[in-house]
Amino acid sequence: NVLDISATVAILISLASIVLGWVFYDLICKSPFGDDNTRLMVFLYLILVALAWGFTQVFTGRAAFLHLGAITATIMSANVFLIIIPNQKIVVEDLKAGRTPDPKYGKIAKQRSTHNNYLTLPVLFLMLANHYPLAFATQYNWIIASLVFLMGVTIRHYFNSIHARTGNPTWTWLVTAQLFVAIVWLSTVPRQPPAEDDNAGLPASQQPYLTAAGFAEVRDAGLGRCSMCHAQEPAWDGMLYAPRGVVLEQDHQIAAQARQIYLWSGRSHAMPPGNVSYMEESERRLIVDWFESVSAAEDS
């Protein structure tokens, strides 16, 4: 089953990225490279930017944000339960036994606590942002995520400085405001509309979907249930352009996305999200029959 295979691969990628994210982070922190905390944090930030971009190439914007949030949240949790608390217990046992604690345990715990401190706000944003298409349904979603991590640093730096009474870095207000304005602009900047090709311009592999039995019904279902978002000018409140640039208004556009429509709306209920447009089971069955009729003809 194509859907089962796709779902399994997606799950494996998700689990592997989360586990490997923590393993890689932990190894880097324990390596000599991690002795310089500023250098380490700059490097880790670049890794997060690379992950943000990479996830958007594999997953939808919503899923990319969730994966990025899951990795950072896992790192934060593992820092507490595998590093900070065990190190604290070692220090406490040494003190109770009258021994002088090794200062390395406090140094390591402080480094991991600092990382957790700066990751807190970005993780909250990433976990909540999947409700807001302006954040994830833009071609610049990975840049938005990257800027949010910087905002987390500037905001926490201000409060850390105030609480530690080491200064009043009001410059962080201006930087944070500038980052926020950049995010607002990136979330609303219009996407360049794709070139309009007619049906004759479709690849030969996609042409059969236009002539297959049930195409007219599938097209009507898509126009009724999907086109409020997947349109050149979406009608859905707060959405300025089609998620991931997928437009389903014309016949050739539907044929070009046949497999994705089949997987996301026919074989699963992933689309429409939460079945917000009330797609009927009979309409999902139409999609399945339409797509599989072409697949069967190609296999015969």
C-alpha positions as CSV (number, residue, x, y, z in Angstrom):
1,N,0.0,0.0,0.0
2,V,1.5,3.3,-1.1
3,L,0.0,5.2,1.8
4,D,1.4,2.8,4.4
5,I,4.9,2.9,2.9
6,S,4.8,6.7,2.7
7,A,3.6,7.0,6.3
8,T,6.2,4.5,7.5
9,V,9.0,6.4,5.8
10,A,7.8,9.7,7.2
11,I,7.6,8.2,10.8
12,L,11.1,6.8,10.4
13,I,12.5,10.1,9.2
14,S,10.8,11.9,12.1
15,L,12.1,9.5,14.8
16,A,15.6,9.4,13.3
17,S,15.8,13.2,13.1
18,I,14.7,13.6,16.7
19,V,17.1,10.9,18.1
20,L,20.0,11.9,15.9
21,G,19.4,15.6,16.8
22,W,20.0,14.9,20.4
23,V,22.9,12.5,19.8
24,F,24.7,15.0,17.6
25,Y,24.0,17.9,19.9
26,D,25.3,15.9,22.9
27,L,28.5,14.8,21.1
28,I,29.3,18.4,20.0
29,C,28.8,19.8,23.5
30,K,31.1,17.1,25.0
31,S,33.8,17.6,22.3
32,P,36.6,20.1,22.6
33,F,34.6,22.3,20.2
34,G,32.0,22.8,22.9
35,D,34.5,24.3,25.3
36,D,33.8,27.7,23.8
37,N,30.2,28.3,24.5
38,T,29.8,31.3,22.2
39,R,31.3,29.4,19.3
40,L,29.2,26.4,20.2
41,M,25.9,28.3,20.2
42,V,26.7,30.0,16.9
43,F,27.4,26.6,15.3
44,L,24.2,25.1,16.8
45,Y,22.2,28.0,15.5
46,L,23.5,27.3,12.0
47,I,22.6,23.7,12.4
48,L,19.0,24.7,13.3
49,V,18.8,26.9,10.2
50,A,20.0,24.0,8.1
51,L,17.4,21.7,9.7
52,A,14.6,24.3,9.2
53,W,15.5,24.5,5.5
54,G,15.9,20.7,5.1
55,F,12.6,19.9,6.8
56,T,10.7,22.3,4.5
57,Q,12.1,20.3,1.5
58,V,10.7,17.0,2.9
59,F,7.6,18.0,4.8
60,T,4.9,20.6,4.6
61,G,5.5,23.8,6.5
62,R,3.3,22.7,9.4
63,A,5.1,19.4,9.7
64,A,8.5,21.1,9.4
65,F,7.8,23.4,12.3
66,L,6.5,20.5,14.4
67,H,9.7,18.5,13.7
68,L,11.9,21.4,14.4
69,G,10.1,22.0,17.7
70,A,10.2,18.3,18.6
71,I,14.0,18.2,18.1
72,T,14.6,21.3,20.2
73,A,12.1,20.2,22.9
74,T,13.8,16.7,23.0
75,I,17.2,18.4,23.4
76,M,15.8,20.5,26.3
77,S,14.2,17.6,28.0
78,A,17.3,15.3,27.6
79,N,19.5,18.1,29.0
80,V,17.4,18.2,32.2
81,F,17.0,14.5,32.7
82,L,20.3,13.1,31.3
83,I,22.8,15.9,32.2
84,I,21.6,18.6,34.6
85,I,19.9,16.5,37.2
86,P,22.5,13.7,37.2
87,N,25.3,16.2,37.6
88,Q,23.4,17.9,40.4
89,K,23.1,14.6,42.2
90,I,26.8,14.0,41.9
91,V,27.6,17.4,43.4
92,V,25.1,16.9,46.3
93,E,26.6,13.5,47.1
94,D,30.1,14.9,47.2
95,L,29.0,17.7,49.5
96,K,27.2,15.2,51.8
97,A,30.3,13.1,51.9
98,G,32.5,16.0,52.8
99,R,34.3,16.0,49.4
100,T,35.0,19.0,47.2
101,P,32.8,18.6,44.1
102,D,34.5,18.6,40.7
103,P,33.7,22.0,39.2
104,K,33.3,20.4,35.7
105,Y,29.8,19.1,36.7
106,G,28.6,22.6,37.4
107,K,30.2,24.0,34.3
108,I,28.5,21.4,32.1
109,A,25.1,21.9,33.8
110,K,25.3,25.6,33.4
111,Q,26.1,25.3,29.7
112,R,23.1,23.0,29.1
113,S,20.8,25.2,31.3
114,T,21.9,28.3,29.2
115,H,20.9,26.4,26.0
116,N,17.5,25.5,27.5
117,N,17.0,29.1,28.6
118,Y,17.4,30.4,25.1
119,L,15.4,27.7,23.4
120,T,12.3,28.0,25.5
121,L,10.5,30.8,23.6
122,P,11.3,29.4,20.1
123,V,10.0,26.0,21.1
124,L,6.7,27.5,22.3
125,F,6.4,29.3,19.0
126,L,7.1,26.3,16.9
127,M,4.6,24.2,18.8
128,L,1.8,26.8,18.5
129,A,2.6,28.1,15.0
130,N,1.0,25.1,13.3
131,H,-2.4,26.8,14.0
132,Y,-1.4,29.9,12.0
133,P,-0.8,29.5,8.2
134,L,0.9,32.9,8.0
135,A,3.8,31.4,9.9
136,F,4.2,28.0,8.2
137,A,2.4,28.2,4.8
138,T,4.9,30.6,3.2
139,Q,7.8,29.8,1.0
140,Y,9.9,31.6,3.5
141,N,8.8,29.5,6.5
142,W,12.3,28.2,7.2
143,I,13.6,31.8,7.4
144,I,10.8,32.7,9.8
145,A,11.7,29.8,12.0
146,S,15.4,30.9,11.9
147,L,14.5,34.5,12.9
148,V,12.3,33.2,15.7
149,F,15.4,31.5,17.2
150,L,17.2,34.8,17.1
151,M,14.3,36.6,18.8
152,G,14.4,34.0,21.5
153,V,18.1,34.9,22.1
154,T,17.5,38.7,22.2
155,I,14.4,38.5,24.5
156,R,16.1,36.1,26.9
157,H,19.3,38.1,26.9
158,Y,17.4,41.1,28.1
159,F,15.6,39.4,30.9
160,N,18.7,37.4,31.9
161,S,20.7,40.6,32.2
162,I,18.0,42.3,34.2
163,H,17.5,39.4,36.6
164,A,21.3,39.0,37.1
165,R,21.6,42.8,37.5
166,T,24.4,42.9,35.0
167,G,22.9,45.7,32.9
168,N,19.9,47.0,31.0
169,P,20.5,46.1,27.4
170,T,17.6,48.0,25.8
171,W,19.2,47.6,22.4
172,T,17.6,44.1,22.4
173,W,14.2,45.8,22.1
174,L,15.1,47.4,18.8
175,V,16.7,44.2,17.5
176,T,13.7,42.1,18.5
177,A,11.3,44.6,16.9
178,Q,13.3,44.5,13.7
179,L,13.3,40.7,13.6
180,F,9.5,40.7,14.3
181,V,8.9,43.2,11.4
182,A,11.0,41.0,9.1
183,I,8.9,38.0,10.1
184,V,5.6,39.8,9.5
185,W,6.9,40.9,6.1
186,L,8.1,37.4,5.1
187,S,4.7,35.9,6.2
188,T,2.8,38.3,3.9
189,V,5.0,38.9,0.9
190,P,3.3,37.6,-2.2
191,R,4.6,34.5,-3.9
192,Q,5.5,34.7,-7.5
193,P,2.6,33.0,-9.3
194,P,3.6,29.9,-11.3
195,A,3.5,30.1,-15.1
196,E,0.2,29.0,-16.4
197,D,0.5,26.0,-18.7
198,D,-2.5,24.6,-20.6
199,N,-3.5,21.0,-20.5
200,A,-1.4,20.2,-23.6
201,G,1.7,21.2,-21.6
202,L,1.3,18.3,-19.1
203,P,3.9,15.5,-19.2
204,A,2.6,12.3,-20.8
205,S,2.5,10.6,-17.5
206,Q,-0.1,13.1,-16.2
207,Q,-2.3,13.3,-19.3
208,P,-4.3,10.1,-18.4
209,Y,-5.7,11.7,-15.2
210,L,-7.5,14.3,-17.4
211,T,-9.4,11.7,-19.4
212,A,-9.9,9.1,-16.7
213,A,-13.4,8.3,-15.6
214,G,-14.5,10.4,-12.6
215,F,-12.2,13.3,-13.3
216,A,-15.0,15.8,-13.6
217,E,-16.4,14.7,-10.3
218,V,-13.0,14.9,-8.6
219,R,-12.5,18.4,-10.1
220,D,-15.8,19.6,-8.7
221,A,-15.0,18.1,-5.3
222,G,-11.7,19.9,-5.3
223,L,-13.2,23.2,-6.3
224,G,-15.8,22.9,-3.5
225,R,-13.5,21.6,-0.7
226,C,-10.0,22.7,-1.5
227,S,-9.9,25.8,-3.7
228,M,-10.7,28.2,-0.9
229,C,-7.0,27.7,0.1
230,H,-5.4,26.2,-3.0
231,A,-6.1,29.1,-5.3
232,Q,-4.1,32.0,-6.9
233,E,-6.0,34.2,-4.5
234,P,-7.2,32.1,-1.5
235,A,-10.4,33.0,0.1
236,W,-9.5,31.6,3.5
237,D,-9.1,34.2,6.1
238,G,-5.5,35.0,6.8
239,M,-4.1,33.0,3.9
240,L,-2.6,35.2,1.2
241,Y,-1.5,32.4,-1.2
242,A,-1.8,28.7,-1.7
243,P,0.1,26.5,0.8
244,R,3.4,25.4,-0.8
245,G,2.2,27.0,-4.0
246,V,-0.2,24.2,-4.8
247,V,-3.0,25.6,-6.9
248,L,-6.0,23.4,-7.8
249,E,-8.2,25.7,-9.9
250,Q,-7.6,24.3,-13.4
251,D,-7.6,20.8,-14.9
252,H,-3.9,20.6,-15.5
253,Q,-3.1,21.7,-12.0
254,I,-5.3,19.0,-10.5
255,A,-3.7,16.4,-12.8
256,A,-0.2,17.5,-11.9
257,Q,-1.0,16.9,-8.2
258,A,-3.0,13.7,-8.7
259,R,-0.8,11.5,-6.5
260,Q,-0.7,14.1,-3.6
261,I,-4.5,14.5,-3.8
262,Y,-4.9,10.7,-3.7
263,L,-2.6,10.3,-0.7
264,W,-3.7,13.3,1.3
265,S,-7.4,13.4,0.6
266,G,-8.3,10.0,-0.8
267,R,-6.4,7.5,1.3
268,S,-6.1,9.7,4.4
269,H,-8.0,12.5,6.0
270,A,-4.9,14.8,6.2
271,M,-6.5,17.2,3.8
272,P,-8.6,19.3,4.3
273,P,-7.0,19.9,7.7
274,G,-9.4,18.7,10.3
275,N,-11.9,18.2,7.5
276,V,-12.6,21.9,7.9
277,S,-14.4,22.1,4.6
278,Y,-16.5,18.9,5.3
279,M,-15.2,16.7,2.5
280,E,-17.6,13.7,2.3
281,E,-16.5,10.1,2.4
282,S,-18.1,9.6,-1.0
283,E,-15.9,12.4,-2.4
284,R,-12.8,10.7,-1.0
285,R,-13.9,7.5,-2.6
286,L,-14.2,9.3,-6.0
287,I,-10.6,10.5,-5.6
288,V,-9.4,7.0,-4.9
289,D,-11.3,5.4,-7.7
290,W,-10.1,8.1,-10.2
291,F,-6.5,7.8,-9.3
292,E,-6.4,4.0,-9.0
293,S,-8.1,3.6,-12.3
294,V,-5.2,5.3,-14.0
295,S,-2.7,3.3,-12.0
296,A,-4.4,0.0,-12.9
297,A,-4.4,1.0,-16.6
298,E,-0.7,1.7,-16.5
299,D,0.1,-1.6,-14.8
300,S,-2.0,-3.7,-17.3
